[in-house]
Amino acid sequence: MRKPQHDGSETGSAARPARAGERSWVRWVPWLLLAAVAVPLPATAWPYWLSEVVISVTHLLAALAVALGVWLAVRGRRGLAAVALILAAMNMALVLRPVGAADAQAAEPTAPCAKPLRVVSLNVLRGNQSPVIVTDYLETGGFDVVFLQEYNEWHVWPWMLQHLRERYPYQVTLEGRDVAILSRLPFVESRVDATLGAALDTLFLASGTIHAVVHVRGQEVVLVSAHLSSPKTQGLFKERNRQLAMLADVLSGLDRPVILGADLNGVRWNPRIVAFLKGAGLRYLDHGVLPPVTRPNWLPVLGVQIDYVAPSADAFTGRQAVGPDVGSDHLPLEAMLCPTWTGSGLPAAKGS
């Protein structure tokens, strides 16, 4: 009688279900990744602070969707690959959609003007360990107007402002506010001062806004430096949104041009930032091939822009670019602004 031969087939058959189970788990991975890259669009309508996180990484999720589509196509899953690439296109459309006031969206690329107004907005970081670098940058940058955020009188920043007074003799700060404006152009008294002072002193704006008025080509121009709340909790999320709505109402109600230099704590394609720029009548400035990235300072391509120089859309054209690392966790945002009205040119400025 022939003896049964044991060739390990039982062991092999017992092992196959385990491997099949592993493969079934792998089959879920594309679906999980597809679900992840599909989140940004619905997140734009979520009234919760976590939506800010999702919206802020939309550009990264678009890149992930492209990689996922290529991987699925290589594996022969063309239907899912097509879905992934469609989601990538939708996410990129969200990231690249025009923002700003309606009359600025269709504007032609900006040509340089003879005498542009040079402006920079910078969140200096309260605990910045390189104040000398910041000071040297502002001193040698050739700017006409400087907007600062996270300024405070308990760090070295008052020393910096005093050191820069020869270059920027006109400065405005207020105790308890973490913003400042420095200027080579003289500040002037204006009838909007009382209105703006009262409006910016209101709840939600008192600690993070300040203003001044200068003359540009014979026209009063309102300068506003703002630092809005970071939406890290549901309460701060609601507060930041209220700040955006209130600031838009204030700026849109002015009868003269505005230049806003601000850390809005929201990315450019965030629907709340889009609504703010449109409601306030502000222009999102032209830039190079790649959009500006101001934060974090160590991630120049994959980071985001939450810092802005935004002038009145019907009064200025201009271009924006990111400045060098000055020791903050934000990079400076520089702008060259060209007034659209005729005049005698920029008034004489000290320190030139």
C-alpha positions, 0 to 999 in steps of 0.5 A, a space after each residue: 500500500 502506497 503511503 501518503 506523501 506529505 509535501 507541505 501542501 496543507 501548510 501551503 493551503 493554510 498560508 494562502 488565505 493569510 496572504 489573500 487577507 493581506 492582499 484584500 487589505 492592500 486593495 483598500 489602500 487606493 480607496 482610502 487615498 481617494 477618499 483623502 484627496 477628495 476631502 478639500 472641496 467639501 471642506 470649503 463648506 465645513 464650519 469647523 476649524 479642522 477644515 482650515 487644516 485640510 484647505 491649507 494642504 490642498 496643493 499637497 493633496 493634489 500632488 498626492 492625487 496625481 501620484 496615486 493616479 499614475 500608480 493606479 494606471 501602472 497597476 492597470 486600474 484605469 478607472 480609479 486612475 481616472 478618478 484620481 486625476 480628476 480629483 487632482 484637477 479639481 483640487 488644483 482648480 481650487 488652488 489656482 482660481 482667481 482671487 481678489 476684487 472682480 475688476 482685478 481678476 481680469 487685469 493684464 499682467 502688471 508692467 513696471 511703472 516709473 516710480 513704484 511704491 516699495 512695500 513689505 509685510 513681515 511677521 517678525 516672530 515674537 521670539 525671533 533670535 535674529 533681530 539684527 538680521 531683520 533690522 539690516 534687511 529693513 534698513 537696506 531693503 529700500 522700502 517706502 512702507 513696512 508693515 510688521 506683525 508680532 511686534 511687541 514692546 517686551 522683546 528687542 523690537 522697540 530697539 529695532 524701531 529706534 535704530 531704523 528711525 533715520 531710515 523710517 522716520 514715521 512710525 506708528 505703534 500702540 501699546 498692547 497691539 502686535 502690529 506696527 507701520 514704518 514709513 519714509 513717507 510722512 504721515 498726514 492727518 485725515 478725516 478718516 482717522 477718527 472713523 478708522 480709529 473707532 472701527 479698529 478699536 472694536 472687539 476682535 480687531 483691537 489687538 491686531 490692527 493699526 493704521 496710518 495715512 500718507 500722501 501718494 501722488 497727491 492722494 491720501 492713501 490709508 495704510 493698515 497693518 493687521 494680524 488676525 487670529 490663528 484658527 487653531 481651535 473652534 473658538 479662534 476659527 470663529 473669531 478669525 472669520 469675524 475679524 475678516 468680515 469686520 475688516 472687509 466692512 471697514 476697508 470697503 467703506 473708505 472713500 480713498 485707496 488702501 494698502 493692507 499689509 497683513 498676516 491673515 492666517 489663511 491661505 490664498 485659496 481659502 474661501 474665507 480669504 477669497 471672500 475677504 479680498 473681494 468684499 474689501 475691494 482688494 487686489 491679489 497681486 501678480 507674481 512669477 510662475 510659482 505663487 508666493 510661499 511665506 510660511 513656513 520659512 523652511 519649506 519654500 515650494 510646498 509651503 503656503 502664503 498666509 501673508 499679504 500685501 493687498 492694495 485697493 483693486 481700483 487704485 493700484 496694480 503691482 507685483 509681489 515676491 518673497 524676500 529672504 529668510 530673516 530668522 522668523 518662521 515667516 518670509 517677508 512679502 515684498 511688493 512693487 505697487 503702481 498707482 493708477 491715478 496721475 499725479 506728480 509722483 511720490 512725495 519727497 521721502 526722508 532717508 533717501 
